[in-house]
Amino acid sequence: MQHIKSDTFPTRKKTEPIAYYRIASHYKFVMRQMFDCWQYPKLIVLEDDMQIAVDFFSYFEAGAKLLDDDPKLYTVSSWNDHGQACHVNDPLRLERSDFFPGLGWMLTNAVWHSLKSNWPAAYWDDWMRLSPVRQGRQTIRPEICRTYNFGEKGSSHGQYYERYLKPVKLNDVVVDWSKQDLGYLQRHRYAEEVDQKVASARLLKSSEGVHLAQGLVKMTYGSKSEYEELAAALDIIGDWKDGVPRASYEGIVKVRLSTWRDEGFSFLGGECLLVPVPDMHTEGSHGQSRSSFPVNFVYSAHKGQKRGIDKSNAA
C-alpha cells in the first residue's frame, strides 16, 4: 500500500513547512484504509525512525485488552516524554495520562471514528491533544519507553532531540505482559493510588537539591512559568499542550530521582510529584479547572474532593 505524494497542499502561511501537511494527510490515508476500508479493530502507529523494545509486541497485546475493557481510554502509547535514563527504573510500571504522547501508539476503530470527521490538515498530534478532541479520554504509557526515536533530523528539525530524546532509555528487559496484573490501571483504582501518594508525599519548599531527596516528595506549582521552573530543576521537558503538561495525570507529573555514579544512574527510592495548586487551570480527565477550590487544597482526582496540604511539614 502506497500513498502517492502530492506537492499541492495549501498551507496557512507561505513560510509554513509543507511537511506537517503531508504527514497529517498520510496518517488520514492510512487510518481510512485500515479502519474504514479493511475494518481492522485496532492499529499500531509506528514511525520509521523508531527502534522497538524486546517486549514491544507483548506490551501492545496487553494494551489491546486494556482498550477493550476501558472505554475511557484514548490510546496506548509506548512512549514516556520523561523517559530519560536518569528518570526511569521500573520496567513493569505503567501509568495513565491525560497527555497524548504519540511516538509508537495504538488506537481502536471506535476512537478513529470519533476523530476522522474533523481530522486536521496539519499538526495532527497537537490536534489530538486538544481537550475538545480528547474528550476526557486518557492514554496508557510505560515508565520505561518501548520505543526509541533515532530520528535526529525529522520534520521538527531535531527539536528537543539532544537534550530529551537521545537520553531516553529503551527497555531491555523481556517482560511477558500476559502474566502481569494490570488491575491498578483501572480508572478508579489508579485515581485512588494517585490521591494516596499526593496526600502522603512530603512537601518541599524549594527545588534546590531535589535530586538528593529521599522517599516520596512533592512540589506545587500555580502557573505555567512555575511549572517550567520546577521542570527545569528536574531536567524534564517543561512544555504542555492545551493546559496539559507532558506525561501528566490530572496535572500531576511523577519523576523518579537519581544520582550519577561511575557505573551509571543510582536510584535510591526517591520520587517527586509536581502537583498543581487548586487555582491552577490544568485540564485532566474530567476537563475540570481547579480554580474553584481554595489555594490550600489540592484536587482529589477520583472524587472531586478537596484535600489539604500540611505546609507545616514542608522541608
PEUR-V150156 format. One record per residue. N is the residue number from 0. RES is the residue in three letters. SS is DSSP state (a for helix, b for strand, c for the rest). BURIAL is + if it has 9 or more other ideal C-beta (glycine too) atoms within 8 Angstrom, else -. Layout:
BEGIN
n=<N:N>
res=<RES:RES>
ss=<SS:SS>
burial=<BURIAL:BURIAL>
END
This chain:
BEGIN
n=<0:1:2:3:4:5:6:7:8:9:10:11:12:13:14:15:16:17:18:19:20:21:22:23:24:25:26:27:28:29:30:31:32:33:34:35:36:37:38:39:40:41:42:43:44:45:46:47:48:49:50:51:52:53:54:55:56:57:58:59:60:61:62:63:64:65:66:67:68:69:70:71:72:73:74:75:76:77:78:79:80:81:82:83:84:85:86:87:88:89:90:91:92:93:94:95:96:97:98:99:100:101:102:103:104:105:106:107:108:109:110:111:112:113:114:115:116:117:118:119:120:121:122:123:124:125:126:127:128:129:130:131:132:133:134:135:136:137:138:139:140:141:142:143:144:145:146:147:148:149:150:151:152:153:154:155:156:157:158:159:160:161:162:163:164:165:166:167:168:169:170:171:172:173:174:175:176:177:178:179:180:181:182:183:184:185:186:187:188:189:190:191:192:193:194:195:196:197:198:199:200:201:202:203:204:205:206:207:208:209:210:211:212:213:214:215:216:217:218:219:220:221:222:223:224:225:226:227:228:229:230:231:232:233:234:235:236:237:238:239:240:241:242:243:244:245:246:247:248:249:250:251:252:253:254:255:256:257:258:259:260:261:262:263:264:265:266:267:268:269:270:271:272:273:274:275:276:277:278:279:280:281:282:283:284:285:286:287:288:289:290:291:292:293:294:295:296:297:298:299:300:301:302:303:304:305:306:307:308:309:310:311:312:313:314>
res=<MET:GLN:HIS:ILE:LYS:SER:ASP:THR:PHE:PRO:THR:ARG:LYS:LYS:THR:GLU:PRO:ILE:ALA:TYR:TYR:ARG:ILE:ALA:SER:HIS:TYR:LYS:PHE:VAL:MET:ARG:GLN:MET:PHE:ASP:CYS:TRP:GLN:TYR:PRO:LYS:LEU:ILE:VAL:LEU:GLU:ASP:ASP:MET:GLN:ILE:ALA:VAL:ASP:PHE:PHE:SER:TYR:PHE:GLU:ALA:GLY:ALA:LYS:LEU:LEU:ASP:ASP:ASP:PRO:LYS:LEU:TYR:THR:VAL:SER:SER:TRP:ASN:ASP:HIS:GLY:GLN:ALA:CYS:HIS:VAL:ASN:ASP:PRO:LEU:ARG:LEU:GLU:ARG:SER:ASP:PHE:PHE:PRO:GLY:LEU:GLY:TRP:MET:LEU:THR:ASN:ALA:VAL:TRP:HIS:SER:LEU:LYS:SER:ASN:TRP:PRO:ALA:ALA:TYR:TRP:ASP:ASP:TRP:MET:ARG:LEU:SER:PRO:VAL:ARG:GLN:GLY:ARG:GLN:THR:ILE:ARG:PRO:GLU:ILE:CYS:ARG:THR:TYR:ASN:PHE:GLY:GLU:LYS:GLY:SER:SER:HIS:GLY:GLN:TYR:TYR:GLU:ARG:TYR:LEU:LYS:PRO:VAL:LYS:LEU:ASN:ASP:VAL:VAL:VAL:ASP:TRP:SER:LYS:GLN:ASP:LEU:GLY:TYR:LEU:GLN:ARG:HIS:ARG:TYR:ALA:GLU:GLU:VAL:ASP:GLN:LYS:VAL:ALA:SER:ALA:ARG:LEU:LEU:LYS:SER:SER:GLU:GLY:VAL:HIS:LEU:ALA:GLN:GLY:LEU:VAL:LYS:MET:THR:TYR:GLY:SER:LYS:SER:GLU:TYR:GLU:GLU:LEU:ALA:ALA:ALA:LEU:ASP:ILE:ILE:GLY:ASP:TRP:LYS:ASP:GLY:VAL:PRO:ARG:ALA:SER:TYR:GLU:GLY:ILE:VAL:LYS:VAL:ARG:LEU:SER:THR:TRP:ARG:ASP:GLU:GLY:PHE:SER:PHE:LEU:GLY:GLY:GLU:CYS:LEU:LEU:VAL:PRO:VAL:PRO:ASP:MET:HIS:THR:GLU:GLY:SER:HIS:GLY:GLN:SER:ARG:SER:SER:PHE:PRO:VAL:ASN:PHE:VAL:TYR:SER:ALA:HIS:LYS:GLY:GLN:LYS:ARG:GLY:ILE:ASP:LYS:SER:ASN:ALA:ALA>
ss=<c:c:c:c:c:c:c:c:c:c:c:c:c:c:c:c:c:c:a:a:a:a:a:a:a:a:a:a:a:a:a:a:a:a:a:a:a:c:c:c:c:b:b:b:b:c:c:c:c:b:b:b:c:c:c:a:a:a:a:a:a:a:a:a:a:a:a:a:a:c:c:c:b:b:b:b:b:c:c:c:c:c:c:b:c:c:c:c:c:c:c:c:c:b:b:b:b:c:c:c:c:c:c:c:b:b:b:b:a:a:a:a:a:a:a:a:a:a:c:c:c:c:c:a:a:a:a:a:c:c:a:a:a:a:c:c:c:b:b:b:b:b:c:c:b:c:b:b:b:c:c:c:c:c:c:c:c:c:c:c:a:a:a:a:a:c:c:b:c:b:c:c:c:c:c:c:a:a:a:c:c:c:a:a:a:c:a:a:a:a:a:a:a:a:a:a:a:a:a:a:c:b:b:c:c:c:c:c:c:a:a:a:c:c:c:b:b:b:b:b:b:c:c:a:a:a:a:a:a:a:a:a:a:a:c:c:c:c:c:b:b:c:c:b:b:c:c:c:b:c:c:b:b:b:b:b:b:b:b:b:b:c:c:b:b:b:b:b:b:b:b:b:b:b:b:b:c:c:c:c:c:c:c:c:c:c:c:c:c:c:c:c:c:c:c:c:b:b:b:c:c:c:c:c:c:b:b:b:c:c:a:a:a:c:c>
burial=<-:-:-:-:-:-:-:-:+:-:+:-:-:-:-:+:-:+:-:+:+:+:+:+:+:+:+:+:+:+:+:+:+:+:+:-:-:-:-:-:-:+:+:-:+:-:+:-:-:+:-:+:+:-:+:+:-:+:+:+:+:+:+:+:-:+:+:-:-:+:-:-:+:+:+:+:+:+:+:+:+:+:+:+:+:-:+:+:-:-:+:-:-:+:+:+:+:+:+:+:+:+:+:+:+:+:+:+:+:-:+:+:-:-:+:+:-:-:+:-:-:+:-:+:-:-:+:+:+:+:+:-:+:+:-:+:+:+:+:+:+:+:+:+:+:+:+:+:+:-:-:-:-:-:-:-:-:+:-:+:+:-:-:+:+:-:+:+:+:+:+:-:-:-:+:-:+:-:-:+:-:+:-:-:+:-:+:-:+:+:+:+:+:+:+:-:+:+:-:-:+:+:+:+:-:-:+:-:-:+:+:-:+:-:-:+:+:+:+:+:+:+:-:-:-:+:+:+:+:+:+:-:+:+:-:+:+:-:-:+:+:-:-:+:+:+:+:+:+:+:+:+:+:+:+:+:+:+:+:-:-:-:-:-:+:+:+:-:-:+:+:+:+:+:+:+:+:+:-:+:-:+:+:+:+:-:-:-:-:+:-:-:+:-:-:-:+:+:+:+:+:+:-:-:-:+:+:-:+:-:-:-:-:-:->
END
